């Protein structure tokens, strides 16, 4: 059994990870992630967290310019940012509403240009055109962020910009997330350029779709 920096057990069926999918969002989510920050990376790695590398590879294949600014929404401790930098992205900003998570992300040199605190009232702190591309890795779902975040992120992109995000099994069971994607496509706002279902957290038998939307 592995232990996190705070001494908590972080084995393949870690307690924080199981609790994360029983949240109802809001302050309860912030509190859990604040408590989890020290042990987060050890626990998700112990459970085979595959989504950061999957999202980074998908965005790398479809983004027009990997030097253009990329916003990593809900970046947490920076695992997603590390994956994007590893895939060749050179200008990555991160945002998260949990200061304890951002504190860990700040310890990673060469990953983020800026780290931006966010809040529930403004989960995507950006103006239209600030970022050529955006990402939300393991962020959008019933316990974390509503389907409207998909529309918000795409609406802030310039024409040709891409938004990569994941929808785990819990989000896929809630039809509102796919409906949001379908609505953007039907209205000519964006097109799906990548959509693949695969591993998310194999240690707890959880999979996810990784989707890339390109703004029309």
MOGI-V359703 format. One record per pair of residues at least 12 apart in sequence whose ideal C-beta (glycine too) atoms are under 8 Angstrom apart, sorted by the first residue. I is the first residue (numbers start at 0). J is the second residue. Records with the same first field share a line. If there is no record, write none. Layout:
I->J / J
This chain:
1->41 / 42 / 45
2->38 / 41
3->37 / 38 / 39 / 41 / 42
4->37 / 38 / 41
5->37 / 38
7->37 / 38
9->38 / 41 / 42 / 45
10->45
11->45 / 46 / 202 / 203
12->202 / 203
13->38 / 42 / 45 / 46
15->31 / 34 / 35 / 38 / 39 / 42
16->42 / 43 / 46 / 200 / 203
17->203
18->31
19->31 / 32 / 35 / 142
20->142 / 169
21->142
22->142 / 143
23->142
24->141 / 142 / 143 / 144 / 145
25->119
28->142 / 143
29->96 / 97
32->75 / 97 / 99 / 100
33->97 / 98 / 99 / 100
34->99
36->76 / 97 / 99 / 100 / 102 / 103
37->99 / 103
39->75 / 76 / 100 / 103
40->76 / 78 / 103
43->78 / 200
45->202
46->200 / 201 / 202 / 203
47->198 / 200 / 201 / 202
48->78 / 137 / 199 / 200
49->197 / 198 / 199 / 200 / 201
50->136 / 137 / 165 / 198 / 199 / 200 / 207 / 209
51->78 / 79 / 81 / 82 / 136 / 137
52->82 / 85
53->165 / 195 / 197 / 198 / 207 / 209
54->79 / 82 / 83 / 134 / 136 / 163 / 164 / 165 / 209
55->79 / 82 / 83 / 85 / 86 / 88
56->86
57->163 / 193 / 195 / 209 / 211
58->83 / 86 / 88 / 132 / 134 / 161 / 163 / 211
59->86 / 87 / 88
60->193
61->161 / 163 / 192 / 193 / 211 / 213
62->88 / 131 / 132 / 161
63->131 / 159
64->131
65->86 / 87 / 88 / 89
66->88 / 89 / 90
67->90 / 130 / 131 / 132
68->90 / 91 / 92 / 112 / 129 / 130 / 131 / 132
69->83 / 88 / 90 / 91 / 92 / 130 / 131 / 132 / 133 / 134
70->91 / 92 / 93 / 94 / 123 / 125 / 129 / 130 / 132 / 133 / 134
71->83 / 91 / 92 / 93 / 94 / 111 / 133 / 134 / 136
72->94 / 117 / 122 / 123 / 133 / 134 / 135 / 138 / 148 / 152
73->94 / 95 / 96 / 122 / 135 / 136 / 137 / 138 / 143 / 144
74->93 / 94 / 95 / 100 / 101 / 104 / 111 / 114 / 136
75->95 / 97 / 100 / 103 / 104 / 137
76->100 / 103 / 104
77->93 / 103 / 104 / 107 / 110 / 111
78->136
79->93 / 134 / 136 / 137
80->93 / 104 / 107 / 110 / 111
81->107 / 110
82->136
83->134
84->109 / 110
90->112
91->110 / 111 / 112
92->111 / 112 / 113 / 114 / 115 / 130
93->110 / 111 / 113 / 114 / 115
94->114 / 115 / 116 / 117 / 123 / 124
95->114 / 116 / 117
96->116 / 117 / 118 / 119 / 122
98->116
101->114 / 116
122->144 / 148 / 151
123->148 / 151 / 152 / 155
125->155
126->155
127->154 / 155 / 156 / 157
128->155 / 156 / 157
129->155
130->155 / 156 / 160
131->156 / 157 / 160
132->156 / 160 / 161 / 162 / 163
133->152 / 155 / 156 / 160 / 161 / 162 / 163
134->162 / 163 / 164
135->148 / 152 / 162 / 163 / 164 / 165
136->163 / 164 / 165
137->165 / 167 / 199 / 207
138->164 / 165
139->164 / 165 / 166 / 170 / 176
140->166 / 167 / 169 / 170 / 173 / 176
141->169 / 170 / 173
142->169
145->175
146->173 / 175 / 176 / 178 / 179
147->179
149->162 / 164 / 176 / 179 / 180 / 183 / 212
150->179 / 182 / 183
152->164
153->183 / 188 / 189 / 212 / 214
154->188
156->214
157->214
158->214 / 215
159->213 / 214
160->213 / 214
161->192 / 211 / 212 / 213 / 214
162->189 / 211 / 212 / 214
163->193 / 209 / 210 / 211
164->209 / 210
165->199 / 207 / 208 / 209 / 210
166->207 / 208 / 210
167->199 / 200 / 205 / 206 / 207
168->199 / 205 / 206 / 207
169->205
170->207
171->207 / 208
180->210 / 212
183->212
187->215
188->214 / 215
189->212 / 213 / 214 / 215
190->212 / 213 / 215
191->210 / 211 / 212
192->211 / 212 / 213
193->209 / 210 / 211
194->208 / 209 / 210 / 211
195->208 / 209
196->208
197->209
